[in-house]
Amino acid sequence: MRDESTIIEGRNAVLEALRADKSFDRIFLLSQNKDGPLQTIYREAQKRKIQVNFVKKERLDELSSDRKHQGVVAYVSAFEYATVDDILANAEKKNEPPFIIILDDIEDPHNLGAVIRTANAAGAHGVIIPKNNAAGLTTSAVKASAGAVSYTPVARVTNISRTMEELKEQGIWFIGADMNGEDYRKLDLKGPIGLVIGNEGKGLSPLVKKNCDFLASLPMKGEIDSLNASVAAGILAYEIMRSRG
């Protein structure tokens, strides 16, 4: 799901945005094209590790607002990203053990916005999302956060599993939401903690799940066996807040 208000089209416009160091969600380039400016865009994107999708002209026409895309359509984030260090600094500034929410390939920007809103309300110091194949800070996500994105740092990283490993070295342990985990009410949720929420349909990816220290489940008494990702995040985030006092 994308927002037209975050679209940049045309070779010069995209190049200027790249050189201005704007935060990109993704760039779509015309496939099998040796055009000089398009190759320059591709090289600049590679340097900044921005995801590039090569697509046919018909796909670009669909993405474009007026079909004057010149072989390139880009989605620029509606809000600037923080860094993982910014999130840790936020915890240090408040003299609190870090509380971070990590989203593993959440695709719906409304879910992302809802989690950011919950993160702020529950006292989390920041949210970490992956750069590729996941919702970014589009206009819809920012709107769904109800202003929380202005106060809660959101960092975007290349590899969620590697980031978790690096944070573990700093004393943070991770609890992943998983329907086969232990009842969350039986877990000790104090101290430096990262709450990991998986994809809306597939849940946690195998490597991310492996890097979790514990898996937590939410008891289900009805006919369905799972909750919306942002709802699950809200329940667990508030339990962490309660446990921390």
Accessible surface in RSA format (square Angstrom, percent):
REM  Atomic radii and reference values for relative SASA: ProtOr
REM  Chains: A
REM  Algorithm: Lee & Richards
REM  Probe-radius: 1.40
REM  Slices: 20
REM RES _ NUM      All-atoms   Total-Side   Main-Chain    Non-polar    All polar
REM                ABS   REL    ABS   REL    ABS   REL    ABS   REL    ABS   REL
RES MET A   1   145.44  75.3  87.18  57.7  58.26 138.7  92.85  78.9  52.59  69.7
RES ARG A   2    77.45  32.5  49.56  25.3  27.88  66.4  26.83  36.7  50.62  30.7
RES ASP A   3    22.86  16.0  19.86  19.8   3.00   7.1   4.92  11.6  17.94  17.9
RES GLU A   4   135.21  77.6 119.03  90.0  16.19  38.5  43.30  83.7  91.92  75.0
RES SER A   5    90.32  76.3  45.42  60.6  44.91 103.4  56.09 119.4  34.23  48.0
RES THR A   6     8.36   5.9   2.29   2.3   6.06  14.5   8.22  11.0   0.14   0.2
RES ILE A   7    30.52  17.4   8.51   6.3  22.00  53.0   8.51   6.1  22.00  59.7
RES ILE A   8    40.81  23.2  37.76  28.1   3.04   7.3  40.81  29.4   0.00   0.0
RES GLU A   9    34.38  19.7  18.06  13.7  16.32  38.9  13.98  27.0  20.40  16.7
RES GLY A  10     7.16   8.8   0.00   N/A   7.16   8.8   7.16  19.7   0.00   0.0
RES ARG A  11    69.31  29.1  69.31  35.3   0.00   0.0   9.45  12.9  59.87  36.3
RES ASN A  12   117.33  80.9 115.48 111.6   1.84   4.4  29.42  70.8  87.91  85.0
RES ALA A  13    46.75  43.0  32.57  50.3  14.18  32.3  41.50  58.4   5.25  13.9
RES VAL A  14     0.00   0.0   0.00   0.0   0.00   0.0   0.00   0.0   0.00   0.0
RES LEU A  15    16.16   9.0  16.16  11.6   0.00   0.0  16.16  11.4   0.00   0.0
RES GLU A  16   106.30  61.0 103.93  78.6   2.37   5.7  42.27  81.8  64.03  52.3
RES ALA A  17     8.54   7.9   3.93   6.1   4.61  10.5   7.99  11.2   0.55   1.5
RES LEU A  18     5.95   3.3   0.17   0.1   5.78  14.5   0.17   0.1   5.78  15.6
RES ARG A  19   147.73  62.0 111.15  56.7  36.59  87.1  51.25  70.0  96.48  58.5
RES ALA A  20    63.98  58.8  32.29  49.8  31.69  72.1  44.15  62.2  19.82  52.5
RES ASP A  21   100.55  70.4  88.70  88.3  11.85  28.0  27.51  64.7  73.04  72.8
RES LYS A  22    96.65  47.2  95.83  58.8   0.83   2.0  40.01  36.0  56.65  60.3
RES SER A  23    17.12  14.5  14.18  18.9   2.94   6.8   4.45   9.5  12.67  17.7
RES PHE A  24     2.67   1.3   0.00   0.0   2.67   7.0   0.00   0.0   2.67   7.7
RES ASP A  25     8.78   6.2   3.71   3.7   5.07  12.0   3.48   8.2   5.30   5.3
RES ARG A  26    35.94  15.1  35.94  18.3   0.00   0.0   0.00   0.0  35.94  21.8
RES ILE A  27     0.00   0.0   0.00   0.0   0.00   0.0   0.00   0.0   0.00   0.0
RES PHE A  28    12.01   6.0  12.01   7.4   0.00   0.0  12.01   7.3   0.00   0.0
RES LEU A  29     3.32   1.8   3.32   2.4   0.00   0.0   3.32   2.3   0.00   0.0
RES LEU A  30    42.53  23.7  39.82  28.5   2.71   6.8  39.82  28.0   2.71   7.3
RES SER A  31    34.88  29.5  26.94  36.0   7.93  18.3  15.86  33.8  19.02  26.6
RES GLN A  32   181.25 101.4 137.74 100.7  43.52 103.6  50.57 107.6 130.68  99.1
RES ASN A  33    40.93  28.2  31.43  30.4   9.50  22.9   4.24  10.2  36.69  35.5
RES LYS A  34   184.46  90.0 160.41  98.4  24.05  57.3 105.63  95.1  78.83  84.0
RES ASP A  35    40.78  28.6  28.24  28.1  12.54  29.7  15.29  36.0  25.49  25.4
RES GLY A  36    44.56  55.0   0.00   N/A  44.56  55.0  34.96  95.9   9.61  21.5
RES PRO A  37    55.02  40.1  51.34  46.8   3.68  13.4  54.68  45.1   0.34   2.1
RES LEU A  38     3.93   2.2   3.57   2.6   0.36   0.9   3.70   2.6   0.24   0.6
RES GLN A  39    57.74  32.3  57.74  42.2   0.00   0.0  15.92  33.9  41.83  31.7
RES THR A  40    32.17  22.9  32.17  32.6   0.00   0.0  17.33  23.3  14.84  22.4
RES ILE A  41     0.00   0.0   0.00   0.0   0.00   0.0   0.00   0.0   0.00   0.0
RES TYR A  42    66.39  31.0  66.39  37.8   0.00   0.0  35.56  26.7  30.82  38.0
RES ARG A  43   129.15  54.2 126.45  64.5   2.70   6.4  57.38  78.4  71.78  43.5
RES GLU A  44    41.39  23.8  41.39  31.3   0.00   0.0   0.48   0.9  40.91  33.4
RES ALA A  45     0.00   0.0   0.00   0.0   0.00   0.0   0.00   0.0   0.00   0.0
RES GLN A  46    95.37  53.3  81.41  59.5  13.96  33.2  21.10  44.9  74.27  56.3
RES LYS A  47   152.88  74.6 117.29  72.0  35.60  84.8  84.97  76.5  67.92  72.3
RES ARG A  48    69.29  29.1  52.06  26.5  17.23  41.0  37.89  51.8  31.40  19.0
RES LYS A  49   139.13  67.9 123.53  75.8  15.61  37.2  77.87  70.1  61.27  65.3
RES ILE A  50    16.11   9.2   7.31   5.4   8.80  21.2  12.16   8.8   3.95  10.7
RES GLN A  51    37.01  20.7  27.09  19.8   9.92  23.6  18.85  40.1  18.16  13.8
RES VAL A  52    26.21  17.2   2.55   2.3  23.66  57.0   2.55   2.2  23.66  64.2
RES ASN A  53    40.95  28.2  36.55  35.3   4.40  10.6  10.41  25.1  30.53  29.5
RES PHE A  54   102.87  51.5  74.10  45.9  28.77  74.9  74.10  44.9  28.77  82.3
RES VAL A  55    24.97  16.4  19.27  17.4   5.70  13.7  24.97  21.7   0.00   0.0
RES LYS A  56   151.66  74.0 147.39  90.4   4.28  10.2  92.38  83.2  59.28  63.1
RES LYS A  57   114.38  55.8 111.99  68.7   2.39   5.7  82.45  74.2  31.93  34.0
RES GLU A  58   115.77  66.5 113.29  85.7   2.49   5.9  65.27 126.2  50.51  41.2
RES ARG A  59   101.74  42.7  99.66  50.8   2.08   4.9  29.94  40.9  71.79  43.5
RES LEU A  60     0.00   0.0   0.00   0.0   0.00   0.0   0.00   0.0   0.00   0.0
RES ASP A  61    17.39  12.2  11.91  11.9   5.48  13.0   3.64   8.6  13.75  13.7
RES GLU A  62   126.92  72.9  91.50  69.2  35.43  84.4  44.69  86.4  82.24  67.1
RES LEU A  63    19.60  10.9  11.20   8.0   8.41  21.1  14.13   9.9   5.47  14.7
RES SER A  64    13.00  11.0   0.00   0.0  13.00  29.9   0.00   0.0  13.00  18.2
RES SER A  65    83.47  70.5  44.34  59.2  39.13  90.1  35.04  74.6  48.43  67.9
RES ASP A  66    81.42  57.0  59.63  59.4  21.79  51.5  35.10  82.6  46.33  46.2
RES ARG A  67   168.48  70.7 149.51  76.2  18.96  45.2  41.42  56.6 127.06  77.0
RES LYS A  68   157.33  76.8 141.13  86.6  16.20  38.6  90.48  81.4  66.85  71.2
RES HIS A  69    10.01   5.5   9.95   6.9   0.06   0.2   9.95  10.2   0.06   0.1
RES GLN A  70   100.44  56.2  83.98  61.4  16.46  39.2  33.69  71.7  66.75  50.6
RES GLY A  71     4.33   5.3   0.00   N/A   4.33   5.3   2.13   5.8   2.20   4.9
RES VAL A  72     0.00   0.0   0.00   0.0   0.00   0.0   0.00   0.0   0.00   0.0
RES VAL A  73     0.00   0.0   0.00   0.0   0.00   0.0   0.00   0.0   0.00   0.0
RES ALA A  74     0.00   0.0   0.00   0.0   0.00   0.0   0.00   0.0   0.00   0.0
RES TYR A  75     6.79   3.2   6.79   3.9   0.00   0.0   0.25   0.2   6.55   8.1
RES VAL A  76    17.17  11.3  16.26  14.7   0.91   2.2  16.26  14.1   0.91   2.5
RES SER A  77    13.27  11.2   0.03   0.0  13.23  30.5   0.03   0.1  13.23  18.5
RES ALA A  78    45.57  41.9  10.77  16.6  34.80  79.2  21.21  29.9  24.36  64.5
RES PHE A  79    73.04  36.5  66.92  41.5   6.11  15.9  73.04  44.3   0.00   0.0
RES GLU A  80   112.47  64.6 100.51  76.0  11.96  28.5  62.04 120.0  50.43  41.2
RES TYR A  81    41.44  19.3  15.19   8.6  26.25  68.3  15.75  11.8  25.69  31.7
RES ALA A  82    25.77  23.7  12.15  18.8  13.62  31.0  17.04  24.0   8.74  23.1
RES THR A  83    76.50  54.4  72.44  73.4   4.06   9.7  73.21  98.3   3.29   5.0
RES VAL A  84    29.70  19.5  26.40  23.9   3.30   8.0  26.40  22.9   3.30   9.0
RES ASP A  85   104.29  73.1  99.44  99.0   4.85  11.5  29.44  69.3  74.85  74.6
RES ASP A  86    66.79  46.8  60.85  60.6   5.94  14.0  13.82  32.5  52.97  52.8
RES ILE A  87     0.58   0.3   0.54   0.4   0.03   0.1   0.54   0.4   0.03   0.1
RES LEU A  88    29.03  16.2  25.00  17.9   4.02  10.1  25.30  17.8   3.73  10.0
RES ALA A  89    53.77  49.4  47.85  73.8   5.92  13.5  50.12  70.6   3.66   9.7
RES ASN A  90    25.76  17.8  21.06  20.4   4.70  11.3   9.43  22.7  16.34  15.8
RES ALA A  91     1.32   1.2   1.32   2.0   0.00   0.0   1.32   1.9   0.00   0.0
RES GLU A  92   139.47  80.1 122.04  92.3  17.44  41.5  49.62  96.0  89.85  73.4
RES LYS A  93   180.77  88.2 144.72  88.8  36.05  85.8  98.34  88.5  82.43  87.8
RES LYS A  94   107.38  52.4  84.46  51.8  22.92  54.6  58.20  52.4  49.18  52.4
RES ASN A  95   140.32  96.8 117.35 113.4  22.97  55.3  28.07  67.6 112.25 108.5
RES GLU A  96    75.37  43.3  64.70  48.9  10.68  25.4  21.65  41.9  53.73  43.9
RES PRO A  97    59.84  43.6  52.53  47.9   7.30  26.6  58.99  48.7   0.84   5.2
RES PRO A  98    27.83  20.3  27.83  25.4   0.00   0.0  27.83  23.0   0.00   0.0
RES PHE A  99     0.92   0.5   0.92   0.6   0.00   0.0   0.92   0.6   0.00   0.0
RES ILE A 100     0.00   0.0   0.00   0.0   0.00   0.0   0.00   0.0   0.00   0.0
RES ILE A 101     0.00   0.0   0.00   0.0   0.00   0.0   0.00   0.0   0.00   0.0
RES ILE A 102     0.04   0.0   0.04   0.0   0.00   0.0   0.04   0.0   0.00   0.0
RES LEU A 103     0.39   0.2   0.39   0.3   0.00   0.0   0.39   0.3   0.00   0.0
RES ASP A 104     5.29   3.7   5.15   5.1   0.15   0.3   0.10   0.2   5.19   5.2
RES ASP A 105    42.13  29.5  42.13  41.9   0.00   0.0   4.46  10.5  37.67  37.6
RES ILE A 106     3.53   2.0   2.37   1.8   1.16   2.8   2.37   1.7   1.16   3.1
RES GLU A 107   100.60  57.8  91.12  68.9   9.48  22.6  27.17  52.6  73.43  60.0
RES ASP A 108    46.74  32.7  43.44  43.2   3.29   7.8  14.74  34.7  31.99  31.9
RES PRO A 109     1.53   1.1   1.53   1.4   0.00   0.0   1.53   1.3   0.00   0.0
RES HIS A 110    89.09  48.7  86.35  60.0   2.74   7.0  60.44  62.3  28.64  33.3
RES ASN A 111    11.33   7.8  10.97  10.6   0.35   0.9   0.40   1.0  10.93  10.6
RES LEU A 112     1.11   0.6   1.11   0.8   0.00   0.0   1.11   0.8   0.00   0.0
RES GLY A 113     0.00   0.0   0.00   N/A   0.00   0.0   0.00   0.0   0.00   0.0
RES ALA A 114    33.09  30.4  30.61  47.2   2.48   5.6  31.92  45.0   1.17   3.1
RES VAL A 115     0.11   0.1   0.11   0.1   0.00   0.0   0.11   0.1   0.00   0.0
RES ILE A 116     0.00   0.0   0.00   0.0   0.00   0.0   0.00   0.0   0.00   0.0
RES ARG A 117   136.54  57.3 135.21  68.9   1.32   3.2  28.75  39.3 107.79  65.3
RES THR A 118    25.97  18.5  22.71  23.0   3.26   7.8   4.63   6.2  21.34  32.3
RES ALA A 119     0.00   0.0   0.00   0.0   0.00   0.0   0.00   0.0   0.00   0.0
RES ASN A 120    63.31  43.7  49.01  47.4  14.30  34.4   1.48   3.6  61.83  59.8
RES ALA A 121    59.69  54.9  31.01  47.9  28.68  65.2  40.56  57.1  19.14  50.7
RES ALA A 122     2.55   2.3   0.00   0.0   2.55   5.8   0.00   0.0   2.55   6.8
RES GLY A 123    36.40  44.9   0.00   N/A  36.40  44.9  31.08  85.3   5.32  11.9
RES ALA A 124     5.00   4.6   0.00   0.0   5.00  11.4   0.00   0.0   5.00  13.2
RES HIS A 125     0.01   0.0   0.01   0.0   0.00   0.0   0.01   0.0   0.00   0.0
RES GLY A 126     0.00   0.0   0.00   N/A   0.00   0.0   0.00   0.0   0.00   0.0
RES VAL A 127     0.00   0.0   0.00   0.0   0.00   0.0   0.00   0.0   0.00   0.0
RES ILE A 128     0.00   0.0   0.00   0.0   0.00   0.0   0.00   0.0   0.00   0.0
RES ILE A 129     2.46   1.4   2.46   1.8   0.00   0.0   2.46   1.8   0.00   0.0
RES PRO A 130    10.41   7.6   9.48   8.6   0.94   3.4   9.48   7.8   0.94   5.8
RES LYS A 131    56.91  27.8  51.21  31.4   5.70  13.6  25.23  22.7  31.69  33.8
RES ASN A 132    54.57  37.6  50.66  49.0   3.90   9.4  11.04  26.6  43.53  42.1
RES ASN A 133    93.91  64.8  84.82  82.0   9.09  21.9  27.10  65.2  66.81  64.6
RES ALA A 134    15.75  14.5   1.05   1.6  14.69  33.4   4.39   6.2  11.36  30.1
RES ALA A 135    12.13  11.2   0.79   1.2  11.34  25.8   9.85  13.9   2.28   6.0
RES GLY A 136     2.32   2.9   0.00   N/A   2.32   2.9   1.29   3.5   1.03   2.3
RES LEU A 137     0.36   0.2   0.36   0.3   0.00   0.0   0.36   0.3   0.00   0.0
RES THR A 138     2.64   1.9   2.64   2.7   0.00   0.0   2.64   3.5   0.00   0.0
RES THR A 139    46.91  33.4  46.14  46.8   0.76   1.8  40.55  54.5   6.35   9.6
RES SER A 140    20.92  17.7  16.70  22.3   4.22   9.7   3.93   8.4  16.99  23.8
RES ALA A 141     0.00   0.0   0.00   0.0   0.00   0.0   0.00   0.0   0.00   0.0
RES VAL A 142    33.27  21.9  32.05  29.0   1.22   2.9  32.05  27.9   1.22   3.3
RES LYS A 143   157.30  76.7 137.82  84.6  19.48  46.4  92.71  83.4  64.59  68.8
RES ALA A 144    27.48  25.3   9.31  14.4  18.17  41.3  21.21  29.9   6.27  16.6
RES SER A 145     0.10   0.1   0.00   0.0   0.10   0.2   0.00   0.0   0.10   0.1
RES ALA A 146    63.62  58.5  23.19  35.8  40.43  92.0  37.00  52.1  26.62  70.5
RES GLY A 147    36.11  44.5   0.00   N/A  36.11  44.5  31.09  85.3   5.02  11.2
RES ALA A 148     8.56   7.9   4.62   7.1   3.94   9.0   7.98  11.2   0.58   1.5
RES VAL A 149     9.58   6.3   2.68   2.4   6.91  16.6   2.68   2.3   6.91  18.7
RES SER A 150    71.01  60.0  39.75  53.0  31.26  72.0  20.69  44.1  50.32  70.5
RES TYR A 151   167.63  78.3 140.51  79.9  27.12  70.6 100.27  75.4  67.35  83.0
RES THR A 152     3.89   2.8   1.63   1.7   2.25   5.4   1.64   2.2   2.25   3.4
RES PRO A 153    28.86  21.0  19.21  17.5   9.65  35.1  28.25  23.3   0.61   3.8
RES VAL A 154     4.38   2.9   0.80   0.7   3.58   8.6   0.80   0.7   3.58   9.7
RES ALA A 155     1.04   1.0   1.04   1.6   0.00   0.0   1.04   1.5   0.00   0.0
RES ARG A 156    39.21  16.5  22.84  11.6  16.37  39.0   3.67   5.0  35.54  21.5
RES VAL A 157    20.21  13.3  16.84  15.2   3.37   8.1  20.21  17.6   0.00   0.0
RES THR A 158    75.92  54.0  53.82  54.6  22.10  52.7  46.82  62.9  29.10  44.0
RES ASN A 159    50.59  34.9  44.17  42.7   6.41  15.4   6.08  14.6  44.51  43.0
RES ILE A 160    11.11   6.3   6.31   4.7   4.81  11.6   6.31   4.5   4.81  13.0
RES SER A 161     7.88   6.7   7.03   9.4   0.85   2.0   3.56   7.6   4.33   6.1
RES ARG A 162   130.36  54.7 128.74  65.6   1.62   3.9  43.20  59.0  87.16  52.8
RES THR A 163    10.50   7.5  10.40  10.5   0.10   0.2   2.35   3.2   8.15  12.3
RES MET A 164     0.00   0.0   0.00   0.0   0.00   0.0   0.00   0.0   0.00   0.0
RES GLU A 165    81.18  46.6  78.38  59.3   2.79   6.6  25.67  49.7  55.51  45.3
RES GLU A 166    92.15  52.9  90.42  68.4   1.73   4.1  34.17  66.1  57.98  47.3
RES LEU A 167     1.91   1.1   1.91   1.4   0.00   0.0   1.91   1.3   0.00   0.0
RES LYS A 168    68.77  33.6  53.72  33.0  15.05  35.8  34.27  30.8  34.50  36.8
RES GLU A 169   152.78  87.7 112.42  85.1  40.36  96.1  47.56  92.0 105.22  85.9
RES GLN A 170   111.83  62.5  78.20  57.2  33.63  80.1  37.51  79.8  74.31  56.4
RES GLY A 171    47.30  58.3   0.00   N/A  47.30  58.3  35.23  96.7  12.07  27.0
RES ILE A 172     4.44   2.5   0.98   0.7   3.46   8.3   1.25   0.9   3.19   8.7
RES TRP A 173    53.18  21.3  52.91  25.6   0.27   0.6  44.22  23.6   8.96  14.5
RES PHE A 174     0.00   0.0   0.00   0.0   0.00   0.0   0.00   0.0   0.00   0.0
RES ILE A 175     0.64   0.4   0.64   0.5   0.00   0.0   0.64   0.5   0.00   0.0
RES GLY A 176     0.00   0.0   0.00   N/A   0.00   0.0   0.00   0.0   0.00   0.0
RES ALA A 177    20.52  18.9  12.05  18.6   8.47  19.3  12.45  17.5   8.07  21.4
RES ASP A 178    20.82  14.6  11.94  11.9   8.88  21.0   6.77  15.9  14.06  14.0
RES MET A 179   122.09  63.2  89.12  59.0  32.97  78.5  60.34  51.3  61.75  81.8
RES ASN A 180   128.38  88.5  94.51  91.3  33.87  81.6  30.39  73.1  97.99  94.7
RES GLY A 181    19.85  24.5   0.00   N/A  19.85  24.5   5.90  16.2  13.95  31.2
RES GLU A 182    87.99  50.5  76.76  58.1  11.23  26.7  36.08  69.8  51.91  42.4
RES ASP A 183    27.67  19.4  22.87  22.8   4.80  11.4  11.52  27.1  16.15  16.1
RES TYR A 184    33.43  15.6  33.11  18.8   0.32   0.8   3.55   2.7  29.88  36.8
RES ARG A 185   151.20  63.5 122.71  62.6  28.49  67.8  47.53  65.0 103.67  62.8
RES LYS A 186   153.07  74.7 117.89  72.3  35.18  83.8  70.91  63.8  82.16  87.5
RES LEU A 187    26.77  14.9  10.61   7.6  16.16  40.6  12.71   8.9  14.06  37.8
RES ASP A 188    98.20  68.8  81.89  81.5  16.31  38.6  44.62 105.0  53.58  53.4
RES LEU A 189     1.05   0.6   0.29   0.2   0.76   1.9   0.29   0.2   0.76   2.0
RES LYS A 190   123.34  60.2 118.35  72.6   4.99  11.9  78.00  70.2  45.34  48.3
RES GLY A 191    24.04  29.6   0.00   N/A  24.04  29.6  19.32  53.0   4.72  10.6
RES PRO A 192    44.12  32.2  44.12  40.2   0.00   0.0  44.12  36.4   0.00   0.0
RES ILE A 193     0.00   0.0   0.00   0.0   0.00   0.0   0.00   0.0   0.00   0.0
RES GLY A 194     0.00   0.0   0.00   N/A   0.00   0.0   0.00   0.0   0.00   0.0
RES LEU A 195     0.22   0.1   0.22   0.2   0.00   0.0   0.22   0.2   0.00   0.0
RES VAL A 196     0.00   0.0   0.00   0.0   0.00   0.0   0.00   0.0   0.00   0.0
RES ILE A 197     4.10   2.3   4.10   3.1   0.00   0.0   4.10   3.0   0.00   0.0
RES GLY A 198     6.77   8.3   0.00   N/A   6.77   8.3   1.41   3.9   5.36  12.0
RES ASN A 199    12.97   8.9   7.69   7.4   5.28  12.7   2.33   5.6  10.64  10.3
RES GLU A 200    69.66  40.0  34.45  26.1  35.22  83.8  37.22  72.0  32.44  26.5
RES GLY A 201    72.18  89.0   0.00   N/A  72.18  89.0  36.27  99.5  35.91  80.4
RES LYS A 202   167.41  81.7 135.84  83.3  31.57  75.2  94.28  84.9  73.13  77.9
RES GLY A 203    30.73  37.9   0.00   N/A  30.73  37.9  26.61  73.0   4.12   9.2
RES LEU A 204    12.85   7.2   0.00   0.0  12.85  32.3   0.00   0.0  12.85  34.6
RES SER A 205    38.56  32.6  32.86  43.8   5.70  13.1  33.55  71.4   5.01   7.0
RES PRO A 206   115.96  84.5 104.86  95.6  11.11  40.4 110.80  91.5   5.16  32.1
RES LEU A 207    99.77  55.6  96.56  69.1   3.21   8.1  98.79  69.4   0.98   2.6
RES VAL A 208     5.55   3.7   5.55   5.0   0.00   0.0   5.55   4.8   0.00   0.0
RES LYS A 209    72.46  35.4  68.11  41.8   4.35  10.4  30.02  27.0  42.44  45.2
RES LYS A 210   167.57  81.7 138.60  85.0  28.97  69.0  93.25  83.9  74.32  79.2
RES ASN A 211    17.12  11.8  16.80  16.2   0.33   0.8   0.33   0.8  16.79  16.2
RES CYS A 212    15.73  11.9   0.01   0.0  15.72  36.9   0.01   0.0  15.72  16.9
RES ASP A 213    63.71  44.6  34.52  34.4  29.19  69.0  13.24  31.2  50.47  50.3
RES PHE A 214   102.06  51.1  95.91  59.4   6.16  16.0 102.06  61.9   0.00   0.0
RES LEU A 215    49.02  27.3  41.62  29.8   7.41  18.6  41.62  29.2   7.41  19.9
RES ALA A 216     0.92   0.8   0.00   0.0   0.92   2.1   0.00   0.0   0.92   2.4
RES SER A 217    16.87  14.3  15.55  20.8   1.32   3.0   5.77  12.3  11.10  15.5
RES LEU A 218    29.33  16.3  18.18  13.0  11.16  28.1  18.18  12.8  11.16  30.0
RES PRO A 219    61.45  44.8  31.28  28.5  30.17 109.7  42.92  35.4  18.53 115.2
RES MET A 220    67.64  35.0  33.32  22.0  34.32  81.7  30.77  26.2  36.87  48.8
RES LYS A 221   206.86 100.9 164.72 101.1  42.13 100.3 114.45 103.0  92.40  98.4
RES GLY A 222    51.45  63.4   0.00   N/A  51.45  63.4  26.40  72.4  25.05  56.1
RES GLU A 223   179.13 102.8 139.90 105.8  39.23  93.4  74.30 143.7 104.83  85.6
RES ILE A 224   117.13  66.7 109.01  81.2   8.12  19.6 114.30  82.3   2.83   7.7
RES ASP A 225    90.59  63.5  85.09  84.7   5.50  13.0  30.73  72.3  59.86  59.7
RES SER A 226    66.75  56.4  55.41  73.9  11.34  26.1  29.75  63.4  36.99  51.8
RES LEU A 227    67.55  37.6  42.45  30.4  25.11  63.1  46.48  32.6  21.08  56.7
RES ASN A 228    75.13  51.8  56.03  54.2  19.09  46.0  31.90  76.8  43.23  41.8
RES ALA A 229    10.41   9.6   3.18   4.9   7.23  16.4   7.89  11.1   2.52   6.7
RES SER A 230    16.63  14.0  12.69  16.9   3.93   9.1   2.26   4.8  14.36  20.1
RES VAL A 231    72.94  48.0  65.96  59.7   6.98  16.8  72.00  62.6   0.94   2.5
RES ALA A 232    11.92  11.0  11.92  18.4   0.00   0.0  11.92  16.8   0.00   0.0
RES ALA A 233     0.00   0.0   0.00   0.0   0.00   0.0   0.00   0.0   0.00   0.0
RES GLY A 234    14.15  17.4   0.00   N/A  14.15  17.4  13.42  36.8   0.73   1.6
RES ILE A 235    64.71  36.8  55.52  41.4   9.19  22.2  61.28  44.1   3.43   9.3
RES LEU A 236     0.72   0.4   0.72   0.5   0.00   0.0   0.72   0.5   0.00   0.0
RES ALA A 237     0.00   0.0   0.00   0.0   0.00   0.0   0.00   0.0   0.00   0.0
RES TYR A 238    98.05  45.8  95.15  54.1   2.90   7.6  73.77  55.4  24.28  29.9
RES GLU A 239    26.07  15.0  23.48  17.8   2.58   6.1   2.62   5.1  23.44  19.1
RES ILE A 240     0.41   0.2   0.41   0.3   0.00   0.0   0.41   0.3   0.00   0.0
RES MET A 241    71.55  37.1  68.38  45.3   3.18   7.6  54.83  46.6  16.73  22.2
RES ARG A 242   160.79  67.5 142.33  72.6  18.46  44.0  74.53 101.9  86.26  52.3
RES SER A 243    19.52  16.5   6.57   8.8  12.95  29.8   7.34  15.6  12.18  17.1
RES ARG A 244    62.27  26.1  27.64  14.1  34.63  82.4  18.28  25.0  43.99  26.7
RES GLY A 245    97.25 119.9   0.00   N/A  97.25 119.9  68.58 188.2  28.67  64.2
END  Absolute sums over single chains surface
CHAIN  1 A    12354.3       9655.4       2698.9       6224.8       6129.5
END  Absolute sums over all chains
TOTAL         12354.3       9655.4       2698.9       6224.8       6129.5
